[in-house]
Amino acid sequence: MVNSSHKKSHRGIGVLISCVFLCVVGIILALSITTSRIPRGRLGIVLKGNPTILVSWESDRSRFALFLLPETMQIEASGGYGWYGLDALWKLDDMDRHGGIVYKKSLESALATPVLWYAMGVTDDKLPDTDHAIDVVRRRLSLPNIVHMIITGQTNIRPLEAFYVWKQVQHIGADALTMHDFQYGRVSSDVLMPDETIANRFDRAKYDALVGNTLEDTTFRQEGMRIALYNTTGTPGIGQKIARLIEHLGGFVVFVGNEDVEIQGNCEVTGEKPMLSSRTVQFFRSFYGCRIREEQEGNGRADIIVRLGRGIEH
């Protein structure tokens, strides 16, 4: 009887160890798969609050950019909503149940840099210097806080992305950071409204001049590919908006124009075979969902042609 009990005990311990081992392996594999699906290149997360904080980095380099924006500053909302203060835009997104997409995409368009995630940030926490800003970002994006925000629906970070975001933030340091403090009107202008009130609106020209090459993706810039953008939709201005983001990444846009034959998907990238494995083309595939098509005869003015379609318009 004693031997039988010992055997059962050993079996139980063996089963438990096996289960724990399989769980650990499963978690490691899941994290590896998730990390591999996160786009390479310039990435960013916006922390809603006062100030609103954008943290941007290159996936291949521990080099960060941090932007502080007043939540009362108006930006042009995506989807044709018009101009909204950042705090009001968050509330509009929540009220219309867009799940943070309008808020994130609007900031992405205004700041001309990829923003993959959003999260609740801090309230009325003025950040007088770089050290304070880094401390707030690290505290807000600690692993327990990220998990809490995922559970409570305060972020679009997926569970298996939590470790990746947390790990990236641990690399932030004053020696590897460029900070732009825009809390006090450096990238906005006062606009007189029809009711004679004054609105503080984001000024794209001021922003572009001050940011310079802060948001470059090093590999993207080093490839130096000539890019032609064609808007195949009926909505004007799409090409110019994407060209601005590409140029902030360090890309070389040689042409922006229109084309009559509409692309039904998001977009299409064409070019000769050696060009299609480049980081530049992979950016369009992963970030915009473009399909890739080989074209034997290249365009004289560009290395790749990007046709923007109905999905981008929507």
N, C-alpha and C positions, 0 to 999 in steps of 0.2 A: 504493500500500500504506500509505504514511504517513497519507494523508488518511483512508483506511478505518479505521485504528487510532484516529485522533483522534475520528472520528465515533462509534465504538463506546465510547470512553472517555467522551465527552460524554453519550452515551445512558445509560451506566451510572451516571454521577453524577446525571443527571436522575431516573432511576428511584429512586436512593437518597434523593434530596431529597424526592421525592414520597411515598415510604414513610414517611420521618421525619415529614413534614407530616401525613399521614393518621393516623399513630400519635398525634401531639400533639393533633390535633383529636378523635380518638376518646377519648383520656384526658380532655380537657376536657369533652366531652359526657357521658361516663360519670360524672365527678365532679359535674357539674351535675344529672344525673338522680338520683344517689344523694342529694345534698344536699337536693333538692326532696322526697325521700321521707322524710327525717328529720322527725319531728313537730315542729311549732313549739310554743313554750311552755317550761315547766320540764322540763329534762332532767338526767340524772345518770349518773355512773359510779362504781362501787365498786371500790376497790383492796384486794384481800385481803392481810392481813398483820398485824403487831403493831406499831402499832395498825392496825386496819382504817380506811380513809379513804373517806369519801363526798364526792365533788365534785359540786355541783349548781349549775346556772346557768339563766338565762332565755335562750332562743335570740335574742330581739330586743334584749337589753340585756347589756352587759358587766358583770354584777353576779353575784358568786359567793357560795356558801355552802360551807363546808368543815367536816366533822364527823370527829372522831377517836374511835374506839371500841375498847375492849380486846377482843382476840380471845377471851378467856376468858368474856366476858359471854354469857349464854344469851338467845336470842330464840326465839319460837314459830315453828317451821318450817311452811311451807305444805305442803299435801298430807296433813295429819294425822300428821306424823312426831313431834310433841311438841316439847319444849324441847331446844335444842342450843347449846353455845358456838359462836361464829362459826367458829373453826378446825375444830371437830368437824363443823359443818354443811357446810363446804367438802369435808371428807373423805367425808362421807356422800353428798353430791351426786356426787362423783367415783366412789365405789364403786358406786353405783346407776346410774351413767352417764346422769345427767340433763342433762349438758352445761352445768352452771352455772345452770340455770333455777330449781331449788329455792332455791339460795343467793341468787340475785338477787331472786326474788319474795318470799322471806322478809324480806329487808332492806327491800324496797320497802314491804311491809305494815307492818313494825315502825316504820319511819321516816316513813311516810305521805307519800311523795314519789315521783314517777316515777324509776325507775332503768333506763336503757336498756341499759347495758353493764356488764360486770365485767372485771377484769383482775388478774393477780398483782401484788401490791404490794411492800412491804418487810417484812423480818423483824427483830424486836428493834431497831427504830430509833426510840427515844423522840424525840418532837418537842416540845421545850420551849416553842417560841414560833411565831408566825405565819410569820416568815421561813423557819425551818427546814421547816415544813410545805409552804410554797409551793415551796421548792427541791426537796423530795422528789417532789412531784407533777409538777413540770416535768421532772425527770430521768426519772421512771418513764414519763411519757407523752411523751417525746421521739419524734420520728418513727422513728428507727432502733429504739428499744425496742418501739414499737407493732408495727412490721413483724415484729420477732423474735417477739413474743408471738403474732401471727397465725400465723406459720409453725409455731411449736411448740405451738399449741393452748392457750395460756394466757389467751385472751380471746375474747369473742364479737364483738369489733369486726370488721366485714367489711372486706376490703381497700380498697374504695372509700370507706369511712367513716373510714379512718385519717387522711387529711389534714384532714377536718372536725374530728375530736376533737383532733388536735394543734393546729390553728389556734385552737380555742376556749381551750385551756389556756394559750396564749401571752398571753391577755388577763388572766390572773390577776395581781393585784397587791394589796398590802396596803391600798391606798386603795379597792379595789373588791371587798372580801372581808369576809364575816362568818364568823368561825371559832368553833366550839363544841368545846371540849376536854372530851370525856366519858371520858377515859382513867382517871379516878380515882373512878368510882362516882357521879357526879352524876345519872345517869339509870338507876340500877339499885338493886335492893333485895336483901338477903340473905334467902333462903327456906330453911327447915329441911326437909330431905328425909326420906322414910320411914326411910332407913338412918342418920339423924341427922347426915349431912353437910350442909354449907351450900352452896347454889348461889347464884351472883350472877346475878340475872335482870333483864332489861330491864323498866323500869317506865314504862309508856306515859303515865301521868298526870304523872310528873315530867318526862318528855321534852316532852310537849305544852306544859306550863307554861313551860319554859325556852326552847323554840324560838320560840314566839309566831308572828309573821308572817314569819319568816326565809325560808320556802319558798314565798312567794306568787308567783303568775304575775300580773304587773301588769295585762295586758289582761283576763285571766280575772276578776280582782277588779273592774276598772272596768266590765265589762259588767253586773255585779250581777244576773245572771239567777237567778230562783227555780227551784230544782231539786227535783223529787220523785223518790225512788228506791223502786222496787218489786222485791222479791225474789220471783221466780216459781218458784224451786227449792225443794227440800225441805231444803236446808242452811241452818240459822239463822246469823245474824251477818254474812252477806255484805254486806248493805246498809249496816250500821254501819261495816264496814271501809272500804268505798268512800266513804261519807259523810265519814269522818275525813280521807282523802286529799284529797277535794274541798275540805274546809274549810281544810286547810293551804294549798291553792292559792289561797285567797281566795274560793272559791265559797260560795253561799248555799243550803244544803240546808234546805228548809222541811218536808220530810216523809220519813220512812223507814218502810216498811211491807211487807206481803206481798200477793201476788195469786195467785189459784188457777190461772189459765191459764198454763202454762209456755211460755216463749220457747225455741225449739229452738236458736237460734244463741247467740252470746255475749250480745248485748243489743240493745235497740231503743230509739231515741230518737224521741219524737213531740212535735210542737209546730206552731205556725202558721208559715207560710212565712218571714216576716221573721226569725224566730228561728233558722232552720236553717242560716244562713250565718255564724253567730256563732263566735268562737273557742271558746266553751264547748262547743258541739255538735261542732265539728271535733275537739276533744280527745277526746270520747267515741268518735268514729269512728276516729281514728288510734291511740289508746292502748288502747282496749278492743275495737276491731273491731265497734262497734255499727252496725247498719243504721239508716238515717234514714227516717222516714216523716212526711209532712205530715199534719197534723190541723187541719181548719178551725175547729172549736170548741175553744178553749183550755180548760185546766183553771183554775178560778178561783183555786186556791191556788198554782199554779206556772206558770212560763213554758214549761218543758219537762218531760216525764215520761220517766224512764229505767227501762226494765224489764230486770232482770238475769236472764239465762237459763242454760241448761245449759252453754254453753261457759265462762262465768265460773265456774260451780260446779266444773268439771273443772280 
